[in-house]
Amino acid sequence: MSIHMHCKSCGFSFQVDARFAGRRGRCPLPECRHEFQIPARSRKEAVVEGGGEKPGRPSAIATKKSQRDAILVHEDSAAVAPVAESGLPKRLYIAATALFGGLILLIIAAVFLPEPATEADAAESPQTVKTEKPQSEQAALYQKTIRPFLKKYCYECHGPKEETEGVAFHKFNDLPSVLASRKVWEKTLRQIEAGAMPPDDHDAQPTAAERKQVVAWLDKALFDVDCELVDDPGRVTIRRLNRTEYNNTIRDLVGVDFEPAKDFPSDDVGYGFDNIGDVLSLPTLLMEKYLDAAEQIADAAIVENIDAKNAQRFVGGKLDRGPWRLGGDGFIGLNSSGEVSAKVEFPLDGEYLLRAEAKADQAGSELAKMQFRLDGKPVKVFEIKEHRKPDLYEFKLRVVKGDHKLAAAFTNDYYNPKAKNPRERDRNLSIRFLEVQGPLNVTPDDLPATHRRIVIRRPDKDKSVRDCSIEIFRKFATRAFRRPATADELARIADLVEAAVERGDTFEQGVQIGMQAVLVSPHFLFRIENDDRPHDPGAKHNVGDYELATRLSYFLWSSMPDDELFALADKGTLHKSDVLMAQVQRMLKDSRSQAALVQNFGRQWLNLRNLADIKPDMARFPTFSEELRADMLTETDRFFAEIIREDRSMSDFLDAKYTFVNERLATHYGIADVKGNEFRRVSLKGTPRAGVLTQASILMLTSDPTKTKPVLRGKWIMENILGTPPPEAPENVPPLEETAKANPDASLREQMALHRSNPTCASCHVTMDAIGFGFENFDAIGSWRDKDGKHPIDPAGKLPGGETFKSPAELIEILSKRDRQFARCVAEKLLTYAIGRGLEYYDKCAVDKIVSKAARNDYRFSAFVVEIVNSRPFLMRRGDQGENE
C-alpha cells in the first residue's frame, strides 16, 4: 500500500508507504533532499493504488551499513503455526479450553497473517522507482564518473560481451536503475571497497582516489539515512519463549530443579539467534510437549496429598501381580512363594501408614506369613491368623521422599497333597489391595519450598476453596504472565480448582490443575506486548513498565523479571532513566547475566553451539578427546564471562593476552606449569595466541574433520568479527576438492591460488583467504604447527586495503585496529538479540548512537548494554498495518 509522490524540485517520481501519510519527508535523492508534505489518503484510494502483491521486507543490517530509503516500509507478521486437535488429559482439557481458549483464537488468527519475509526475499525485492524528468547533480555524477569507472574496470567481465554471475553494468543507465537493483549494488560496493574488484589480474586497476570516489557515491546512494526524518522504533512480533527461556522461567517461577524443555523440538534460528519472534513458530508437537510439561511441573512442585486421612490405594489392575490370577472376589491368590507390588510416590520424607487387606488358606504347623517389602528389602512380617477371613494388616514406617516399590509377599508356602484332612493340604495367601496413607503429622516445614512458594493458603473455616484459589493465583499468575492477572482470569482459575475439589480431588490437586492452566496460557508461553492502536504504523509509544521489565530480564537473564523488577513496574517507575540504569547495573552483576549472556548470546554469536557437531579424525588428531572439546568450550565461555564480570573492553576479544585453561588444555597449547582440571586465568605473553581468534574452540569450529579450512576461518571472521559477510558462492563454482584432486602435490595455499584463478571465485576469496591463511599455523583442533604435512606453513598475506602481515600475531594486530568496525558488528548482533528481531534500515541511527557512545567508554561491555537499553528500539514500539488496512 503506497502513495505516489513527485518531487517538484528535481522531478523525481517515487512511492511512499501509506503509513507516513500526513507527515513531512524529504526527497530520497541525496543530491536533492527537498522537503515535502505527504498527503493524507483515504483507505479506499490507498487500497486501490497499493493493490497487487505486498512488497517484501527490507533486508536486515547485514553489513557495516544499512539501507537508506525510508519510502518502502513493510509489515512484520506473527509466526505462529496452527495446533491440531489431540487427545488431552481430562483435567488439562478443562484447563486449556475453559480458561485459555484464547490460545486457540490466537493461533487461528496467526495462521491468516502473512508469513514473515526472509532476508533472501527482501534482497530480491528491488525498490520500485521511475523517473519522469532529467536527474539532478548527484544523478549527473553517476553519468560523469561512475559509469566511466564501470566501463573502464568492470565491463570486461560484467558488460555487453560477458555477464558474469548475471551482472551487466552497461544496463544501469541512471540512478533510479541502480536503486531498483539494490542487491547487486550492495555486493558491488563491498567488492570495490575491499579491493576485490576488479581482480588483481585485471589489466587496469583503479587508483585509490577513484576507488574512494565510487565507494563514497554508492555508500551515500544506498545506505544514507537521515536520522532527523526516520523516526521508527520498529515492532517486535509476538515472541514465544524458546527452550532456554522456558527452562529458566520455570526455574524462577516454580523452583523445580529439572529442565522440562529438554525434550522440546529445537527452536528455529533467525538472524543468527533463536529468540527472534518471526521464526518462533508453534508446531503441534510443541503444544503437546507444553501440555505434558505443565503436568510434570505441577506434580513436581506441589504435594497433592498432605492430609493423613487421604490414602493411595492400589487394587486389582493397579497391582503388579506377576503370574497370579485375580479372583472374582477381588483377591489375588498367591499359590506359592511370590508377591504383589505397586510403584508408590512418597511425596515427602516422613512417616507413613502402610496397609494391606489379606486372607489365607491355612495348612501345616504354622500360620501363613505376609512380608512387606520396600524396594525389595523386608520391612515387616505379619502372621495371618484366621482361615479365609479377610483382615487389615498395617504398620508405620518412615520413608524417604521419592518413588518406591511397595510389595507384599507370601514367604512360607506349604503343600502336602497326601494329608488326610483336605484343609491341611495347601497353605496359600490372598491379597486384595495395598494402601499408603500419609505422610503423617505434616508441618509446613516438612513441605518442599516449591509447594510453600505456591500454596500460600489452604481452605479452612475462614477461607473457602475459591477465596484461597484467588489468593494463590493472584500471585502465581501475575508472575507467570509478567503483568497483573485480571479478575476474569483469576475467576476462571478458581472455577477449575472448585470443580476439581467438588469431584473429590484434594485442594492441592485442584491447585495443580489451575497451575497447569496457567502454564499453557498464551500469556505465559508468549511475550505479548500491547498496542492501543495496533494497526497504526504511526502510533509510536513507550512500552509499559511491565513490558520493559520483561524485555530487560529476557535480554540480560533469559528469564522472567525478579521481585525487584516487578515492584518497580508496579510502582510505574522502572522507565525513569536513573531507575532503569540502576537496574541494568544490578542485573549485570548478578551471576544469571553471565550465564545467560555467555551461553545464549555469546555461543550463538560465535556459532559455538555447532562445536558439538565437529568430529575430528582421530587417526590424524590422536590427542583429541571429548574432554578436550568440553575444555575448549569452557575456555571461551570463561573468557566472555570475565569480560562481563570485570566490565572489560570488548576489544579484548581481538587482542587479549590472557585466557583460561586447565591442565589438559594448557598441554594442548604448550603452556607450562598448569596442573589439575580446574580452570584458571593464565597470561599469553610470549605465545602466538591472543583473543578468541586463536582459541581452540573457534579454530576447530572453522575446520574440517581432517584439515584446516582457511576459507571458512576467513569467512567466520568477516561475518562475526568484521560484520561484512561475503556473498554466497555461486552454484557453478567447482569445489576446492576438485582443484586438490587435480594437483595432489600442491600445498593448500597453492591449491587456493589455483582456485582463485577463476575470476568468479577471486572476488570473494581475496579477503577470506588472506585472513584464513594468517591462522594456518593452527591445525584443525587448534594446536600450533610449523608444517602441514611436508609443506612449510606460510601465514604471510596482504589484505585488500594494503596491510601486510607475516604471522598470526601481526594479523591480529591489524584486525584489532579495526575496533570500530568490530564494535559495530557487536552492537548489531547484541541489539538483534536484545529486541528479538532482525534490524531494519531505520535501526541504523540507533546502531550509530550505540557505537559512538560505547567508543567513549572504551567499548566496555556494559556500555553496549546501557546504550541498547536506552535505545528507541528497546524502549519503544509502534503499531503495524493490518492485512486489510
Salt bridges, closest charged atoms under 4 A:
ASP17 OD1 - ARG19 NE 3.63
GLU35 OE1 - ARG24 NH2 3.30
GLU35 OE2 - ARG26 NH2 3.79
GLU45 OE1 - ARG41 NE 3.56
GLU49 OE1 - HIS4 NE2 3.98
GLU49 OE2 - ARG41 NH2 3.04
ASP69 OD1 - ARG68 NH1 3.31
ASP69 OD1 - ARG182 NH2 3.15
GLU75 OE1 - LYS54 NZ 2.65
ASP76 OD1 - ARG57 NH1 2.40
GLU124 OE2 - LYS183 NZ 2.79
GLU132 OE1 - HIS6 ND1 3.54
GLU156 OE1 - HIS202 NE2 3.30
GLU163 OE2 - LYS171 NZ 3.30
GLU165 OE1 - LYS187 NZ 2.62
GLU193 OE2 - LYS64 NZ 3.00
ASP219 OD1 - LYS65 NZ 3.61
ASP224 OD2 - LYS220 NZ 3.74
ASP226 OD2 - ARG26 NH1 2.63
ASP226 OD2 - ARG33 NH2 3.33
GLU228 OE1 - ARG26 NH2 3.89
ASP231 OD2 - LYS540 NZ 3.89
ASP231 OD1 - ARG872 NH2 2.37
ASP232 OD2 - ARG19 NH1 3.86
ASP232 OD1 - ARG878 NE 2.57
ASP252 OD1 - ARG251 NE 2.85
ASP252 OD2 - ARG592 NH1 3.83
ASP267 OD1 - ARG240 NH1 3.16
ASP274 OD2 - ARG609 NH1 2.67
ASP278 OD2 - ARG57 NH2 3.05
GLU295 OE2 - ARG91 NE 3.68
ASP299 OD1 - ARG91 NH2 3.77
ASP307 OD2 - ARG458 NH2 3.65
ASP329 OD2 - LYS359 NZ 2.85
GLU339 OE1 - ARG373 NH1 2.90
GLU339 OE2 - LYS405 NZ 3.27
GLU357 OE1 - ARG432 NE 2.57
ASP361 OD1 - ARG388 NE 2.45
GLU366 OE2 - ARG427 NH1 3.70
ASP375 OD2 - HIS404 ND1 2.67
GLU394 OE1 - ARG355 NE 2.58
ASP403 OD2 - LYS343 NZ 3.98
GLU435 OE2 - ARG313 NE 2.62
GLU435 OE1 - ARG355 NH1 2.17
ASP460 OD2 - ARG457 NH2 3.40
GLU471 OE1 - LYS463 NZ 3.81
ASP488 OD2 - ARG492 NE 3.11
GLU489 OE2 - ARG483 NH2 2.96
ASP495 OD1 - ARG466 NH1 2.85
GLU498 OE1 - ARG466 NH1 2.78
ASP505 OD2 - ARG503 NH2 3.48
GLU508 OE2 - ARG458 NE 2.46
GLU529 OE2 - ARG551 NE 2.76
GLU529 OE1 - ARG877 NH1 2.65
ASP531 OD2 - ARG235 NH1 2.65
ASP531 OD1 - HIS541 NE2 2.41
ASP531 OD2 - ARG877 NE 3.09
ASP536 OD2 - ARG533 NH2 2.28
ASP545 OD1 - HIS575 ND1 3.07
ASP562 OD2 - ARG586 NH1 2.92
ASP562 OD2 - ARG592 NH2 3.95
ASP563 OD1 - ARG479 NE 3.87
GLU564 OE2 - ARG586 NE 3.51
ASP590 OD2 - ARG592 NH2 3.21
ASP617 OD2 - ARG620 NE 3.93
GLU626 OE1 - ARG629 NE 2.94
ASP631 OD2 - ARG664 NE 2.52
ASP637 OD2 - ARG603 NH2 2.43
GLU642 OE1 - ARG645 NH2 2.68
GLU642 OE2 - ARG681 NH1 2.80
ASP652 OD2 - ARG648 NE 2.71
ASP704 OD2 - LYS707 NZ 3.44
ASP704 OD2 - LYS709 NZ 3.71
GLU719 OE2 - LYS715 NZ 2.64
ASP769 OD2 - ARG756 NH1 2.64
ASP769 OD1 - HIS765 ND1 2.96
GLU776 OE2 - ARG785 NH2 2.88
ASP788 OD1 - ARG785 NH1 3.41
ASP794 OD2 - ARG749 NE 3.88
GLU803 OE2 - ARG818 NH2 3.22
GLU828 OE2 - ARG824 NE 3.46
GLU840 OE2 - ARG57 NH1 3.13
ASP843 OD2 - ARG837 NH1 2.74
ASP848 OD1 - ARG824 NH1 2.70
ASP848 OD2 - LYS844 NZ 2.92
ASP880 OD1 - ARG19 NH2 3.90
ASP880 OD1 - ARG878 NH1 3.73
GLU883 OE1 - LYS54 NZ 3.50
